[in-house]
Amino acid sequence: METLQAFHFLRPIWLLGLIGIALLWYLVRPHRALAAADSDHIAPHLAAALRVGGEGRRRFYPIDGVALGLMLLTLAAAGPTWSRMPNPLVAETAPLVVAMKVTESMESPDLAPSRMERARFKVMDLVAARAGARTALVAYAGSTHRVSPLTEDPNILRPLLEGLSPAIMPEPGANATAALELASGIISEAESDGAVLFVLDDLDPTDVAAFNALTDLPVVFLLALPEGQSVAQLDGIDGATVVHMTADDSDITQVERRLRSAHRAALLADERLAWEDRGPWFIWPAALLALLWFRRGWTMRWGLAAILLLSLQVPGTARADGWRDWFLTPDQQGWIAYQRKEFDKAADVFADPMWRGQAMMRAGRYEEAADLFNRLDTPEAAFAEGMARLRNREYRPGARAYEKALERRPGWDAAERNRDIAWAIVTYVEETQEASDTGEDTGIGADEIVFDNESGRGAETEIDAEPEEQAKPMTADQWIDSIDTNMGDFLRSRFLLDSAAGDDS
């Protein structure tokens, strides 16, 4: 329904050509009435013999194919569209905030191994299915707490999810309204339309009004209940999407489908994004119709020439790279390759510099992408350059790129945030290098034999040097393994501090 409502033409003036095509078809196509009038003056047996190829019995004439092909090409030239081009600087999928109910009831074993454990598994499965998308985690009971900000890394969410339990929550209860407010604030900070997933086994009736009052944020409910059980309060929420946990992945598929639908609706409503021209889709059937001119008896070769002539006038950049350029523009070819995750190919095909740079970044060609963005003079290009520089570990140039973006668009919150992060990284790296130069806190072992000038003057003292392997930086997996296995203690302390300060963020 949303697609039908959004359908329109980018260049509707081309639709006037349909009138001329209809007139041409009417004038050229043979009419049975005229043929019958001519045969009135000729004997029937002679008239039948004079009709070449049985024209009187023919139902489909060459002019029919010509008219249909011209109509398809005219529609293509008019630029039909029903969707918007996604922003290359924003993830292809919407940000998601998972609000998990962490109460004693979630420890019930009626959903093996327990409702809480099953909820953890389902959330991680959903995060894995949304690879590359940003996900935040909120835990709520009587109080509400931001467990993790929006992140694309599932390795950050996994230990935090495992640390959640009712024992770490400072206050008893289940304040879903506060969780909804916090999740809505996280989505607002993301500067991108997103959605909220509530993982729960019950809902207080007093929370229904808050969900009904929030009309601009899609909310999905994933019920951690055995089959056959439901939450009656959810029936009072207008347009609520309720998904029951299943033993297979069908529940995750259903949630993901709803999130994609909400994301498409948000894109259609975003006036900042350009409409995607779907005209080339109509060229393919026109090309198939052109094959009919190779049939015997189809002598209207000028019709084929007309179709080919009009196809050259369809908007788009023509290149001599191959047969695809007859039907698809470079940006459309690049988008197809991008959707197939063939990012190197997409980077070579895209004509739009922003999309080409984004494809380079997805392909890991950060330096090339940064150089490309540096040649553009828009704030979005400077912002993208900063992202490419940071991913290439060029922190100082990345920070300067964000400053350039702020010069072109003052007050851009996302650019200010990323600039501050980049400068913080620069400061940390410089301080670490200085500490390494002075031998402070670097883990570098001392010489095997040193002289103590204070006690035992001149006495030789042997100090064991740390193995060389210990001085090497840890990998990401080693760092995660080094985190305190009892994540619950850390979260309990943090949640207590949040509650004491009256801050749930």
N, C-alpha and C positions, 0 to 999 in steps of 0.2 A: 504494500500500500504506500509506504514512504517513497519507493522508487517511482511509482506512477504519479504521485503528487509532485515529485521533483522533475519529472520529464519536461523538457522544453528544447528549443532550438537556439543555438548560439548566433546563427546568421539566418534568420527567418526570411530575409528578402529573397533568398534562393528558391523558396517555395513557390514564388510566382512562376517559375519555370514549369511547374506542373500543368499550368493552364495551357501553355504552348505545346507541351507534349501531348496532352489530351486532344487538342485541336489537330495536331499532326496525325495522331492515330485515327481520328474520325475521318479525315480527308483521304488518307491513303488506304485504309482497310477496305477490301471489297464488300459490297452490300448485296445481300441475296435479292432484295427487291429489284435493284437495277438489273441484275443478271436475269431475273425472271422476265422483266419487261423486254429485254433484248431478244429473248428466246421466243416471244409471242409471234414473231414474224418468220420463224424458222420451224420447220417440221421437227417434232420431238426427237425422232430417231437421228436426225442430222445434228440437232443442237447438242445431244449427248456426245456425239462423235467429235464435235468441234471443241468441247471443253478439254483442255490439256491438263493431264494429271489429276483429273477428277476434282477440280476446284470447288465444284458444288458441294462435295461431301467434306471438304476440309473445315476443321474447326479452329485450328491454331495457325495463324499466318506469320510470316516473318516480321511484319510490322508490330505484331503483338509482343514478340521478343524484344524488338527495338524499343518500344514504348516502355516495357517493364524495366529494361536495363537502364534507360534514361531516367526513369522515375527513381530507381534505387540510387543512381549517382547524384541526382538532384537532392535527394534526402541526405546523402553523405555530405554534399557541399553545404547544406543548411546547418550542419553541425549538431546532430542530436546528442543530448547529454542527460544523464540522470544521476550522476555522482560527481564528487569533487576530487581534485588532485590532492593527495595527502601531502602534508608539510614534510620535506626531507629532513628538517631539524628536529622533528618529533617522532617518537617511536611509532611503529605501524599499529600497535595495539594500545588501547587506552590504559592509563595508570589505574591500578586497583588497590583498594584498601581492604584488607581482611580484618574484620572485627570478630574476635573469638570470645565466646562466653566461657569464663574460667570459674566455675562454681562446683560445689560438691556434687550436684546432680550430673555433671559431665563426667564424673568418675564411675558412673553406673556401668556394670559389666554386661548389661543386656544387649549391647552392640559390641561384639567381641573385637579386640580384647577389652576395650572400654570406649565409651563415647569420645573421651578426650583423645585417646590414642588413634582412633579411627579418624577423628577430625584432623589430627596432625598429618596423617598419611594423605588424606584428601587434599589438604592445602599444599603440601609439597608436590603432589601429582599435578595440581593446577598450575603451580609456579613453573614446573618443568614443561607443561604444555604451552605456556605463554613465554617461551624462551625469548629473551631480549626485551621483554616488557617490564615496566617498573611495578613493584609490589611493596606495599607497606603493611605493617602488622600492628594491630591494636588489641589489647587484652582488657576485658572489663568484667567486673563483679559489682560490688558496691561502689568501687572507684574505677576510673578509666585511665589507662596508661598507654602512651605510645611506646611500643616495644621496639619497632624499627621504622626508620623513615623509608621513603620510596627508594628502592634499590633494584638493580637488574641482576644481582648476584644471589643465586639460591643458597650459596654456602654461608651467607650471612644470616639468612632466615632459619636455616636448619637447627643450629644450636639454640637459638632463641626459642623456637617452637618447642624443642625438647625440654627446655627449662620451665615452661609454663605448667603450673599446677595450682589448685585452689589454695594450697598452703602458703603461697607467696603473695596472695592478694591481701592488701591491708584491711579492707572492709568487706563484710559479707553483703550479699544482695546481688542484684543483676540490673544495673542502670544502663539499659540499652539507649536511652535518650542521650546521655552524656557521650556514649560511644559513637552515636550517629553524628553529634556535633563535632567531635574530634576528627572523625573520618572526613566529614565535609570540609573542615579546615585544611586537612592535608591535601585534599583534591584541589582546593582553591589555591594553595601555595604552589601546586604543580604547574599552574598556568596552562592546563590542558584538561579537556573534558574527560572525566573518568567515571568510575563506578565503585560501589561498596558491596562487599560480600559479608553477610552476617552468618557465622557458624554458631548455631545455638540448638538447644533442645526445648526451650520454653521462652515465652515473652510475656512480660507484665502488661496487663490491660492498660495501665496508665501510659505506656510508651507508644500506643497505637497512634495517638494524636500527633506526635512528633513526626512519625513516618508519613502520615497523610499531609502534613504541612510542608514537607520537603518534596517539591514537584519537579525540580530541575536536576536531580541527581538519581540515576538508576540504582536501585537497591535489589540485590538478589539474596534470598534466604536459603541456606543449605542446612537441612534438618538432620541433626545427629540423633535419630530415633530409629527404633526397630521398624520393620515393615508393618504397615497398617496403622501406626500411630501418627498423629498430626498435632498441630498447634492451632487451636480454634481462633486465637487472637489474630493470626495472620489473615484470616478471611475478612477482617475489618479494615485491612490496608488496601487502598485503591491501587489496582494494577500490580499487586505484589507478584513477583516471580518466586515460586517456592519449588525447591528441588530436594527430593529425599535421597539420602545416601544409599548407594547400592554396593553390591559386592564387586561389580565390575567398574569400568570407566565410563559408563553411560551417564552417570551424574555429572562427572567432570565435563564431558562433551556437551551436555545440556547447559551447564553454567557458562562454558566458553562461548557457545552459540549465542546466548543472551547478551554476553558482554560485547561480542562483535557487533550484534545488531544495535546495541546502544551506542557503540562507537561510530557506526555508519550514520546513525541519526544525528549525532553530534557534529560530524563532518558536514552533513548537508546543511546544518544550521549555521555553520561558521562562514560568515560573509567574507572573511579574509582570504579564503582559499579559492583558487580558480576552478572553474568547471572543467571536467575531463571530456574532451571531444571524442565521441564514439562513432564518428562518421565512417572511418575505415571499415567498421563491421559490415556496412552495406555494400562495400566494394566487392567483397568475396562472392556473394550471389550474382552480382552483375557480371563478374568475370566468368562464372559458370555459364551464364546465359550466352555470353559471347562465343562459347564453344559450339553453339547450335549453328553458327554460320559455316561450319565445315560439313554440315549435312547436305545431301543432294537436294536440289530444288530451292535452297535458301540463297537466293541470288542477290539479296539486298546488301551487298558488300559496303555500300555507303553507310549503312546502319552501324556496322562494326567500327568504321572509321569515326562516326559521330561519338560512339561510346568512348573510344580511346581518346578522342580529342577532349571530351568533357572531363574524363578522368584526370587529364593533365591539369585541369583548372581547380581540382579539389585542393583546398588550402593545405599546406604542408611543405616541408623542405625536401626537394628531390635530390637524391644522390645516386651515383652509379655504383653502389656497393653490391648489388645483387637484386634478385627478384623480389625480395621483401620490400624494397623501396618503392615498388609499384603499388603496394597496398598499405604500408605502414610508415609513419613518419619516424625519424630517428628516436625521438623521445618515447614513442609508443613501443618501438623495438627495445629500447633500453628498459622501459618499465616491465615488459614481459620478462626480460632476462633478470631484472631485479627481483621480481616475484618468485622466480625459480632459484633465487639465491646464487645466480651466476654473476657475482658482483664485478669481477674483472671484465667480463664481456659487457656488462651494463655501463661500466665506466668508459669503455672505448666507444660505445654507441651513442650515449646520451648527447644531445646538442645543448640542452639546458645546463649551464655551468653549475648551478646549485645541486641539481640531481647528479651530475657527473662527479662532483666532489663528494657527495654523500655515498655514492657507490664506491669511490676510491677508499673512503674511510671504512666501509663495511668489508672491503677486500684487504684491509690492513696497509694500504698505501697512504699512510698518514702524511708523509712529507710532501708527496705530490698533491694531495688534497689541500694542505695548508698553503702551498704555493698558488694553487688555483684560486682559493678563496681570497688570498692576499691581493689578487689582481682585480677584484670586484670592489665596488665602492658603496655597498649597502651595509646597514647595521647587521642584517642577518648573515652576510658573508663574513664580517669580522667576528661575529659570535661563533660561526662554524669554524673559522680559522683557529680560534682559541681552543675549541674542542679537539681539533686535529693536532695542534701543538702539544696539548697536555697528554694525549694518547701516545704521542711520539716522545714523551718525556722531555719536551722542550718547555719547561715550566715558566721561565722568565719571558720568552717570546709569547707564550700562551697568555700570561697575565697582561702583557702589553696589548695583545689582540683584543682582550675583553675591554681594556681601557679605550681602545679605538672604537669598539662597538658602543660604549657609553658616550663617547664624543658625538657619534652619529645619532644616537637615540638616548638622550639624558633620562635618568630615572628608570632604566630598564632593570627590574629587580633580579631577573635571572642572570643577567650579565654582571651585576654587582656581586651577587653571591659567588658566581664562578671566579670572578676576579679576586675576591678575598681568599677563596680556597687556593687559587694558584699562587698568590703571594705568600700564603701560609706555608705552602709546600716549599717555595723558594727559601724562605727563612729557615725552615727545618733542615733542608739539605745543606745550607751553608753552615748552620750551627753544628750539624753532624760532621761535616768535613773539617771544621775547625777543631772539634773534639778529637777527630781521628789524627790530625796533624800533631796535637799535643799529647796524644796517647791517653786521653781521658775517656773512661767508660766505653772503650771500643772493643774490649775483649781480646786485645792483642797481648800476648804473654811477654813477660820481662825476659832479660837475658838469663842464661843458666847460672852465671856466677856474678854477684854484685857485692859491693862493699858498703857496710852499714857504718855511717860516719858518727852515729850517736852512741850506740852500744856496741861493745866489742870492736873498738876501732881497729881497722885493718883486718878483721876476721873475715874469712870467706864464708859466705852464706849461699846455700843452694836453694833456689826457688824453682819449683816445677813450672814449666811453661805450659800454657793451655795447648791442647792439640790444635793443629792448623784447621782441622775440620770445623772446630767450634767457632772459629772466627768468621765462617762463611755465613752470609745472610740466609735466613730460613725461607723456604718456599711457602706458597700460600697454604698448601695442605699441612705443612709442618706448623705453621702459625696457628691454624685452626685447631690442630691436635694439642697445641700447647695451652689452649684456653682451659681454665678450670673446669673440670668435668661436671661439677655441680653448678651449672648455670643458674639453678634456682636460687642459690644464695646471693648471687650478684643481682638478679632481678628483684628479689625480696628487698634488699637494701635500697635499690634504686626506687622501687615503688613506694617504700616508706618515706624516703626523702621527698618524692613528688607529693605525696599526701600531706606531709608536714608543711611543705611550702605552698600547698594549695595549687599546685601546677601539675596537670595531667599530661603535659606535652613532652 
